[in-house]
Amino acid sequence: MTAGIDTPDRRGRTGLDRHGLGLTGNPRVRVREVEVLSCDWYVLRRTTFDYQHRDGHWSREQRETYDRGDGATILLYDPERRTVLLTRQFRLPAYVNGHPDGMLIETAAGLLDGDSPEEAIRREAAEETGYALGAAEHIFDVFMSPGSVTERVHFFAAPYTSATTTGGGGVAAEGEDIVTVELPFPRALAMIREGEIADAKTIMLLQWAALDGPFGPGRQSGNAPE
């Protein structure tokens, strides 16, 4: 008996070796076997599949995928003061891969954990920043690392005001130690060019804000997006 397959793992899951079996959306892909390599918290799988190439021949392939669930992120902005509200927290994977101190400046984000994307990001924004959100605008959905990670991230933006803070800092029981960083929007863009902001989701939302969002061409100061 194997946890996560025949018996529940510590998150109560079974059948983790059936993920991807029976997919029919792409006739050039035939999933043959799914092996669970680890399910300590998230799930690492090795999938064997047959793939038909453009010239018609088939090959047998194997890929490892890391499944941590889907997530959501949000850019908080103040159209009146032309500022954005970001977070700073320690990220071990970045630290061990060459970031000077692992302290990344990011948009608020988190996993869905069974909630809808908007419900999840309102929860995460409140936990991380302590600020209440205005009307949230859905921007786009993105596979952030499709070569190995299954996660799809739902991107949002919403206004905030300095009068709505209620704490924040993250969930202490989960080891979070998050501080908020309020920046003038031009400074945030400059920090991308200077390498001070190196988080992909944050760069994408800041560039959206400059091109099509609240600080885009034709937007007068103080006007939020329609």
ROPARO-341123 format. One record per residue: x, y, z of N, C-alpha, C in turn; residue number from 1. Coordinates in steps of 0.2 Angstrom, whole numbers. Atoms other than C-alpha are relative to their C-alpha. Layout:
! ROPARO-341123
<<X; Y; Z>; <X; Y; Z>; <X; Y; Z>; NUM>;
...
This chain:
! ROPARO-341123
<<4; -6; 0>; <0; 0; 0>; <4; 6; 0>; 1>;
<<-4; -6; 1>; <7; 17; -5>; <-4; 6; 1>; 2>;
<<3; -7; -2>; <2; 34; 3>; <-1; 4; -7>; 3>;
<<1; -4; 5>; <-6; 45; -10>; <-3; -4; -6>; 4>;
<<2; 5; 6>; <-10; 30; -22>; <-6; -4; 3>; 5>;
<<5; 5; -3>; <-19; 16; -12>; <-3; 3; 7>; 6>;
<<2; -3; -6>; <-20; 25; 5>; <1; 8; 0>; 7>;
<<-1; -7; -1>; <-22; 43; 10>; <7; 3; 2>; 8>;
<<-7; -3; -2>; <-6; 54; 11>; <-2; 5; 5>; 9>;
<<2; -4; -6>; <-5; 67; 25>; <-4; 6; -2>; 10>;
<<5; -5; 2>; <-16; 79; 15>; <-7; -4; -2>; 11>;
<<6; 4; 1>; <-29; 65; 13>; <-2; -2; -7>; 12>;
<<1; 1; 7>; <-26; 62; -6>; <1; -8; -1>; 13>;
<<-2; 7; 3>; <-27; 45; -15>; <-1; 1; -8>; 14>;
<<0; 0; 8>; <-26; 41; -34>; <4; 5; -3>; 15>;
<<-4; -5; 3>; <-12; 53; -37>; <3; -2; -6>; 16>;
<<-4; 3; 6>; <-5; 41; -50>; <-5; 0; -6>; 17>;
<<5; 0; 5>; <-21; 43; -61>; <0; 7; -4>; 18>;
<<1; -7; 3>; <-18; 62; -65>; <3; 0; -7>; 19>;
<<-2; 0; 7>; <-17; 64; -84>; <-2; -6; -4>; 20>;
<<2; 6; 3>; <-23; 46; -88>; <-7; 2; -3>; 21>;
<<7; -1; 3>; <-38; 47; -100>; <-1; 6; -4>; 22>;
<<1; -7; 4>; <-34; 64; -108>; <-1; -2; -7>; 23>;
<<2; 1; 7>; <-41; 65; -126>; <1; 6; -4>; 24>;
<<1; -6; 4>; <-39; 83; -131>; <5; 0; -5>; 25>;
<<-5; 0; 5>; <-23; 80; -141>; <1; -7; -3>; 26>;
<<0; 6; 2>; <-24; 65; -152>; <8; -2; -2>; 27>;
<<-7; 1; 1>; <-5; 66; -154>; <4; -2; 6>; 28>;
<<-3; 2; -6>; <-2; 62; -136>; <-4; -6; 3>; 29>;
<<3; 6; -3>; <-6; 45; -128>; <4; -1; 7>; 30>;
<<-3; 0; -6>; <-2; 45; -109>; <0; -8; 2>; 31>;
<<0; 7; -2>; <4; 27; -104>; <1; -2; 7>; 32>;
<<-1; 1; -7>; <9; 28; -86>; <2; 6; 4>; 33>;
<<-1; -6; -5>; <10; 40; -71>; <3; -3; 6>; 34>;
<<-3; 2; -6>; <22; 37; -57>; <0; 6; 5>; 35>;
<<0; -5; -5>; <21; 47; -41>; <7; -1; 4>; 36>;
<<-7; 0; -3>; <39; 51; -35>; <0; 3; 7>; 37>;
<<0; -3; -7>; <35; 61; -20>; <-7; 4; 1>; 38>;
<<6; -4; -2>; <19; 68; -12>; <0; 2; 7>; 39>;
<<-1; -2; -6>; <26; 74; 4>; <-5; 6; 2>; 40>;
<<5; -5; -1>; <15; 90; 2>; <-3; 2; -7>; 41>;
<<2; 0; 7>; <15; 94; -16>; <2; -6; -4>; 42>;
<<-1; 6; 4>; <16; 81; -30>; <5; 0; -5>; 43>;
<<-5; 1; 6>; <31; 76; -41>; <-2; -7; -3>; 44>;
<<2; 6; 4>; <26; 64; -55>; <5; -1; -6>; 45>;
<<-3; 2; 6>; <35; 55; -69>; <-5; -3; -5>; 46>;
<<5; 2; 5>; <24; 53; -84>; <3; -3; -6>; 47>;
<<-2; 3; 7>; <27; 41; -99>; <-5; 1; -5>; 48>;
<<5; -1; 6>; <18; 45; -115>; <3; -1; -7>; 49>;
<<-2; 1; 7>; <19; 42; -133>; <-2; 7; -4>; 50>;
<<1; -7; 3>; <20; 58; -144>; <1; -1; -8>; 51>;
<<-1; 0; 7>; <17; 59; -163>; <3; 6; -3>; 52>;
<<-3; -6; 3>; <29; 71; -172>; <-3; 2; -6>; 53>;
<<3; -3; 6>; <25; 82; -186>; <1; -5; -7>; 54>;
<<-1; 5; 6>; <32; 69; -199>; <-4; -6; 1>; 55>;
<<5; 6; -1>; <20; 56; -192>; <3; -6; 4>; 56>;
<<-2; 5; -4>; <32; 45; -182>; <-1; 1; 7>; 57>;
<<2; 0; -7>; <29; 41; -164>; <7; -1; 4>; 58>;
<<-6; 1; -5>; <42; 42; -149>; <-3; -1; 7>; 59>;
<<1; 0; -7>; <41; 37; -131>; <4; 5; 4>; 60>;
<<-3; -5; -4>; <44; 51; -119>; <-1; -1; 7>; 61>;
<<2; -1; -7>; <45; 54; -101>; <2; 7; 3>; 62>;
<<-1; -7; -3>; <43; 70; -91>; <-2; 0; 7>; 63>;
<<2; -1; -7>; <43; 75; -73>; <-4; 6; 1>; 64>;
<<4; -6; -1>; <30; 87; -67>; <-1; 1; 7>; 65>;
<<1; -2; -7>; <28; 96; -51>; <-7; 4; 1>; 66>;
<<7; -2; -1>; <10; 99; -45>; <-1; 3; 6>; 67>;
<<1; -3; -6>; <8; 112; -32>; <-7; 4; 0>; 68>;
<<7; -3; 0>; <-10; 117; -37>; <1; 7; -4>; 69>;
<<0; -6; 4>; <-15; 133; -46>; <0; 6; 5>; 70>;
<<-1; -6; -4>; <-12; 151; -39>; <-3; 6; -3>; 71>;
<<2; -6; 3>; <-17; 169; -41>; <4; 5; 3>; 72>;
<<-4; -6; -2>; <-8; 186; -39>; <-4; 6; -2>; 73>;
<<4; -6; 1>; <-14; 204; -39>; <5; 6; 1>; 74>;
<<-3; -6; -1>; <-7; 221; -42>; <-4; 5; 3>; 75>;
<<4; -5; -4>; <-13; 234; -29>; <3; 7; -2>; 76>;
<<-3; -7; 3>; <-12; 252; -36>; <-5; 5; 3>; 77>;
<<4; -6; -2>; <-18; 269; -30>; <0; 5; -6>; 78>;
<<0; -4; 6>; <-23; 279; -46>; <1; 7; 2>; 79>;
<<0; -7; -2>; <-24; 295; -36>; <8; 2; 1>; 80>;
<<-7; -2; -2>; <-6; 295; -29>; <5; -4; -5>; 81>;
<<-4; 3; 5>; <1; 284; -44>; <5; -4; 4>; 82>;
<<-4; 5; -4>; <8; 271; -32>; <-2; -7; -1>; 83>;
<<2; 7; 0>; <8; 252; -31>; <3; -3; 7>; 84>;
<<-1; 3; -6>; <8; 241; -16>; <3; -7; -1>; 85>;
<<-3; 7; 1>; <20; 226; -16>; <2; -3; 6>; 86>;
<<-2; 3; -6>; <27; 214; -4>; <8; -2; 0>; 87>;
<<-7; 3; 0>; <45; 208; 1>; <0; -5; 5>; 88>;
<<0; 6; -4>; <48; 191; 8>; <6; -4; -2>; 89>;
<<-6; 4; 1>; <62; 178; 9>; <-2; -6; -5>; 90>;
<<1; 6; 5>; <62; 165; -6>; <6; -4; 0>; 91>;
<<-6; 5; 0>; <74; 150; -3>; <2; -2; -7>; 92>;
<<-3; 2; 7>; <74; 144; -21>; <4; 5; -4>; 93>;
<<-3; -5; 3>; <79; 161; -27>; <7; 1; 3>; 94>;
<<-6; -1; -4>; <92; 162; -13>; <6; -5; -2>; 95>;
<<-5; 5; 1>; <100; 146; -17>; <2; 0; -8>; 96>;
<<-1; 0; 7>; <100; 150; -36>; <3; 7; -2>; 97>;
<<-4; -6; 2>; <111; 166; -35>; <-3; 7; 2>; 98>;
<<3; -7; -3>; <99; 180; -28>; <4; 2; 6>; 99>;
<<-5; -2; -6>; <110; 190; -16>; <-2; -2; 7>; 100>;
<<2; 2; -7>; <99; 188; -1>; <-7; -4; 0>; 101>;
<<6; 4; 1>; <83; 179; -7>; <-6; 4; 2>; 102>;
<<6; -4; -2>; <72; 194; -2>; <-3; 3; -6>; 103>;
<<3; -2; 6>; <61; 196; -17>; <-6; 5; 1>; 104>;
<<6; -5; 0>; <49; 211; -20>; <-5; -3; -5>; 105>;
<<5; 3; 4>; <33; 204; -27>; <-7; 3; 1>; 106>;
<<7; -2; -1>; <14; 207; -30>; <-2; -6; 5>; 107>;
<<3; 5; -4>; <3; 198; -17>; <-2; -6; -4>; 108>;
<<2; 6; 4>; <0; 180; -22>; <-1; -6; 5>; 109>;
<<1; 6; -3>; <-5; 163; -16>; <-3; -6; -3>; 110>;
<<4; 5; 3>; <-12; 146; -20>; <-8; 0; 1>; 111>;
<<8; -1; 0>; <-31; 144; -23>; <-2; -4; 6>; 112>;
<<3; 4; -5>; <-33; 130; -10>; <-7; -1; 0>; 113>;
<<7; 1; 0>; <-50; 126; -16>; <-5; 5; -1>; 114>;
<<4; -5; 1>; <-56; 143; -17>; <0; 2; -8>; 115>;
<<0; -3; 6>; <-61; 153; -33>; <6; 4; -1>; 116>;
<<-6; -4; 0>; <-46; 163; -40>; <-1; 7; 3>; 117>;
<<1; -7; -4>; <-54; 180; -34>; <-1; -1; 7>; 118>;
<<1; 1; -8>; <-59; 173; -17>; <7; -1; 3>; 119>;
<<-7; 2; -3>; <-41; 166; -15>; <4; 6; 0>; 120>;
<<-5; -5; 0>; <-32; 182; -20>; <-3; 6; 5>; 121>;
<<2; -5; -5>; <-43; 193; -9>; <2; -2; 7>; 122>;
<<-3; 3; -6>; <-38; 181; 5>; <7; 1; 1>; 123>;
<<-7; -1; 0>; <-20; 182; 1>; <2; 7; 1>; 124>;
<<-1; -7; -1>; <-20; 201; -1>; <-1; 2; 7>; 125>;
<<2; -2; -7>; <-28; 203; 16>; <6; -2; 4>; 126>;
<<-5; 3; -4>; <-16; 191; 24>; <7; 3; -1>; 127>;
<<-7; -2; 1>; <0; 198; 16>; <1; 7; 1>; 128>;
<<-1; -8; 0>; <-3; 217; 15>; <-5; 3; 5>; 129>;
<<5; -3; -5>; <-18; 220; 27>; <-4; 5; -3>; 130>;
<<4; -5; 3>; <-26; 231; 14>; <-6; -3; -3>; 131>;
<<6; 2; 4>; <-44; 229; 8>; <0; 2; -7>; 132>;
<<-1; -1; 8>; <-46; 228; -11>; <-7; 3; -2>; 133>;
<<6; -3; 4>; <-58; 238; -22>; <-2; -6; -5>; 134>;
<<2; 4; 5>; <-66; 230; -37>; <6; -3; -3>; 135>;
<<-5; 4; 3>; <-54; 216; -43>; <-1; -1; -8>; 136>;
<<1; 1; 7>; <-51; 216; -62>; <5; -6; -2>; 137>;
<<-4; 6; 2>; <-46; 199; -70>; <4; 2; -6>; 138>;
<<-4; -2; 6>; <-31; 202; -82>; <1; -6; -5>; 139>;
<<-2; 6; 5>; <-25; 185; -89>; <2; -6; 5>; 140>;
<<-2; 6; -3>; <-21; 167; -84>; <7; -2; -4>; 141>;
<<-6; 2; 3>; <-3; 161; -87>; <3; -6; 3>; 142>;
<<-4; 5; -2>; <7; 145; -86>; <7; 2; 1>; 143>;
<<-7; -4; -2>; <23; 152; -77>; <6; -4; -2>; 144>;
<<-6; 4; 2>; <35; 137; -80>; <-3; -7; -3>; 145>;
<<3; 6; 3>; <26; 125; -92>; <4; -6; -2>; 146>;
<<-4; 6; 1>; <41; 114; -95>; <0; -5; 6>; 147>;
<<0; 5; -5>; <40; 106; -78>; <-5; 1; 6>; 148>;
<<5; -2; -6>; <27; 115; -66>; <-7; 0; -3>; 149>;
<<7; 0; 3>; <8; 112; -69>; <-3; 6; 2>; 150>;
<<4; -6; -2>; <3; 128; -60>; <-2; 5; -5>; 151>;
<<3; -6; 4>; <-8; 141; -69>; <-2; 5; 5>; 152>;
<<1; -6; -4>; <-8; 158; -61>; <-5; 5; -3>; 153>;
<<5; -4; 2>; <-23; 169; -62>; <2; 7; 2>; 154>;
<<-3; -7; -1>; <-18; 188; -63>; <-6; 5; 1>; 155>;
<<6; -5; -1>; <-29; 202; -56>; <4; 7; 2>; 156>;
<<-2; -6; -2>; <-27; 220; -52>; <-6; 4; 4>; 157>;
<<5; -3; -3>; <-37; 231; -40>; <3; 6; 4>; 158>;
<<-2; -6; -3>; <-36; 248; -32>; <0; -1; 8>; 159>;
<<0; 0; -7>; <-32; 251; -14>; <1; 7; 3>; 160>;
<<-1; -7; -3>; <-32; 266; -2>; <4; -1; 6>; 161>;
<<-4; 0; -6>; <-20; 270; 12>; <-4; 0; 7>; 162>;
<<4; 0; -6>; <-35; 271; 24>; <-3; -7; 2>; 163>;
<<3; 6; -1>; <-39; 252; 23>; <4; -5; 3>; 164>;
<<-4; 5; -3>; <-25; 244; 32>; <-2; -4; 6>; 165>;
<<3; 4; -6>; <-29; 230; 45>; <6; -5; 3>; 166>;
<<-5; 4; -2>; <-12; 222; 48>; <4; -3; -5>; 167>;
<<-4; 3; 5>; <-5; 210; 36>; <6; -4; 3>; 168>;
<<-6; 3; -2>; <12; 202; 37>; <1; -8; -2>; 169>;
<<0; 8; 2>; <7; 184; 31>; <-2; -4; 6>; 170>;
<<3; 5; -5>; <2; 169; 41>; <6; -3; 4>; 171>;
<<-6; 2; -4>; <15; 166; 55>; <0; -7; 1>; 172>;
<<0; 7; 0>; <10; 148; 57>; <3; -3; -6>; 173>;
<<-3; 3; 7>; <16; 145; 39>; <7; 3; -1>; 174>;
<<-7; -3; 0>; <33; 154; 43>; <0; 6; -4>; 175>;
<<0; -6; 4>; <28; 169; 33>; <2; 7; 4>; 176>;
<<-3; -6; -3>; <37; 186; 37>; <0; 5; -5>; 177>;
<<1; -4; 6>; <30; 198; 24>; <0; 7; 2>; 178>;
<<1; -7; -1>; <32; 217; 24>; <-2; 3; -7>; 179>;
<<3; -4; 6>; <23; 229; 12>; <5; 5; -2>; 180>;
<<-5; -5; 3>; <33; 240; 0>; <-5; 4; -5>; 181>;
<<3; -4; 4>; <24; 255; -7>; <4; 4; -4>; 182>;
<<-5; -4; 4>; <32; 263; -22>; <-4; 4; -5>; 183>;
<<2; -4; 6>; <29; 277; -35>; <0; -5; -6>; 184>;
<<0; 4; 6>; <24; 268; -51>; <7; 1; -4>; 185>;
<<-6; 0; 4>; <39; 275; -61>; <6; -3; 4>; 186>;
<<-6; 3; -4>; <51; 269; -47>; <-1; -7; -1>; 187>;
<<0; 7; 1>; <44; 252; -48>; <2; -3; -7>; 188>;
<<-3; 2; 7>; <47; 251; -67>; <7; 1; 0>; 189>;
<<-8; 0; 0>; <65; 257; -64>; <3; -5; 3>; 190>;
<<-3; 6; -3>; <68; 243; -52>; <0; -6; -4>; 191>;
<<-1; 5; 4>; <64; 231; -65>; <6; 0; -5>; 192>;
<<-6; -1; 5>; <77; 238; -77>; <7; 0; 4>; 193>;
<<-6; 0; -4>; <89; 239; -62>; <1; -7; 3>; 194>;
<<0; 7; -3>; <86; 221; -57>; <-2; -1; 7>; 195>;
<<2; 1; -7>; <79; 225; -40>; <-7; -3; 1>; 196>;
<<6; 5; 0>; <62; 217; -45>; <2; -5; -5>; 197>;
<<-2; 6; 4>; <66; 200; -52>; <-5; -5; 0>; 198>;
<<5; 5; 0>; <50; 191; -50>; <-5; 1; -6>; 199>;
<<3; 0; 7>; <41; 186; -66>; <-7; 3; 1>; 200>;
<<7; -2; -1>; <23; 189; -60>; <-1; 7; 1>; 201>;
<<0; -7; -2>; <27; 206; -53>; <2; 4; -6>; 202>;
<<-2; -3; 6>; <36; 211; -69>; <-6; 1; -5>; 203>;
<<6; 0; 5>; <21; 206; -80>; <-6; 4; 2>; 204>;
<<6; -4; -2>; <8; 215; -69>; <2; 7; -1>; 205>;
<<-3; -7; 1>; <19; 231; -69>; <0; 2; -7>; 206>;
<<0; -2; 7>; <21; 231; -87>; <-7; 0; -3>; 207>;
<<7; -1; 2>; <2; 228; -90>; <-2; 6; 2>; 208>;
<<2; -7; -2>; <-1; 243; -79>; <3; 6; -4>; 209>;
<<-3; -5; 4>; <11; 253; -90>; <-3; 0; -7>; 210>;
<<3; 1; 7>; <3; 247; -106>; <-7; 1; -1>; 211>;
<<7; 0; 1>; <-15; 244; -104>; <-4; 1; 7>; 212>;
<<4; -1; -7>; <-19; 247; -85>; <0; 7; 2>; 213>;
<<2; -6; -2>; <-21; 261; -74>; <5; 6; -1>; 214>;
<<-5; -5; 2>; <-5; 270; -79>; <2; 0; -7>; 215>;
<<-1; 1; 7>; <-6; 266; -97>; <-1; 7; -4>; 216>;
<<0; -6; 5>; <-5; 279; -112>; <-8; 2; 0>; 217>;
<<7; -2; 1>; <-21; 290; -112>; <-3; 0; 7>; 218>;
<<4; 0; -6>; <-25; 287; -94>; <3; 7; 4>; 219>;
<<-2; -6; -4>; <-25; 304; -84>; <0; -2; 7>; 220>;
<<-1; 1; -7>; <-19; 304; -66>; <-7; 0; 4>; 221>;
<<6; 0; -4>; <-33; 299; -54>; <-5; -4; -3>; 222>;
<<5; 4; 3>; <-43; 289; -67>; <2; -8; 0>; 223>;
<<-1; 8; -1>; <-45; 270; -63>; <-2; -3; -7>; 224>;
<<3; 3; 6>; <-48; 258; -77>; <-7; -1; 0>; 225>;
<<8; 1; 0>; <-66; 256; -83>; <-1; -7; 1>; 226>;
